[in-house]
Amino acid sequence: MVDRPRAPIAKTASYEAEPHEVGRVLLLYSGGLDTSVMLKWIQDEYEAEVVALTVNLGQPGEDYDVVRGKALDLGAVDCRVVDAREEFAHEYVLPAIKANALYGGGYPLFTALGRPLIAKLAVAAARETGCDTIAHGCTGKGNDQVRIEATVAALAPELRIIAPVRGWQMGREEEIAYAREHGIPVKGGTEAPPYSIDDNLWGRSSEGGPIEDLSEPPRDDVFQLVTRPEEAPEEPQLVRVEFERGRPVALDGERLGLVDLLERAGELGARHGCGIVDQIEDRIVGLKVRDLYEAPAAALILTAHRELEKLVGTIHQNNFKPGLDRQWAFLVYAGLWQEPLLGDLNAFMDRVNEQVTGAITLKLFKGSASAVARSSPNALYDPALAGFGESGGLFSQASSPGFIELWSLQSRMAYGLRNRGGQK
Ligand code: ARG
């Protein structure tokens, strides 16, 4: 007989539920071990009804009928499955593409983008089904709790939140024991790869277990999405990505809806080993962690988008925008989807992206995706001007010395003053 998990810890934030306030709970349910244990535990601990909500954001290989059946078997009074792929692609991933969003230099934010949408859908489902409380399965150490709770608290001040995994002190072994004791099926048991995984159509992350040993390279069993570069095809493949106003609209001449396009780009990238990132990350809750990302769609689409933006932007736009891109990525990473500054930045991103129309051809080869051809009606590029052969045309090389004299004027003056006396 396993010890009963401890009762919920005392509440700290105003939006957390006291046990007596919990009557009907909307549980964000993935079908995995944590949320399955929660489904049972909430019913017992709070004597509450549980409505389960599962959100499809394009995580590969998920069988939602099975997830739904499992929730109902475990006593959920209802289990809703929402296919949110279109909304996710258009309202969350597309703004990220326009902002070239990468956190910490390598993470395309797929989890961070998904959470505010999941939280929004949870609020809607809670209201529709008469729930007073939302429950999620995040731990107290990660960013995901911040993203979900910040969104729920902003959108629905009347709802309470519980996060049982944060309060109970069960480790994986104890959860498995609890599951066995309560007839919860445990997929893979203790033999399942010991990683915490999250995925959607924009990428997949693995954390924890052996990944925490920084002195070791990742084990091969981490990578379940992207072919390891050394095993990728010996022949490179070219793929032409077309954009209209910052939005990817076609691959190799075939027009595709955004969800299909991202899925197709993901398959191509995965086949060629693209989008593997091994990164040490600064979480907003203070911890540094190691993450292993597989984000093949992002590896292709973000590379192509950045290349096209460079071609159509002026030197001033191209120097300025990366600073705002970084700010955008930080706010999203940090769980502040409702922050007005993000809206301000989106207005800027949309405006800049009005010019981002054209095509980039990428060469995919053993883990790399690099631009090899470019075209755009808005390109600020004129071979007649830039060419080395001709000295005529509109670009007057004879004007250059005058430009250099004025352009360097202040720098030369300052240099002279600072080096008075010295012979530098
Ligand atoms: N480090 C990433 C982030 O903070 C990925 C988190 C993945 N979540 C998970 N439950 N495994 O967004």
Residues whose N, C-alpha, C, O or C-beta is under 5 A from the ligand:
A	BS01	LIG	T111 A112 N143 S196 I197 D198 S205 D291
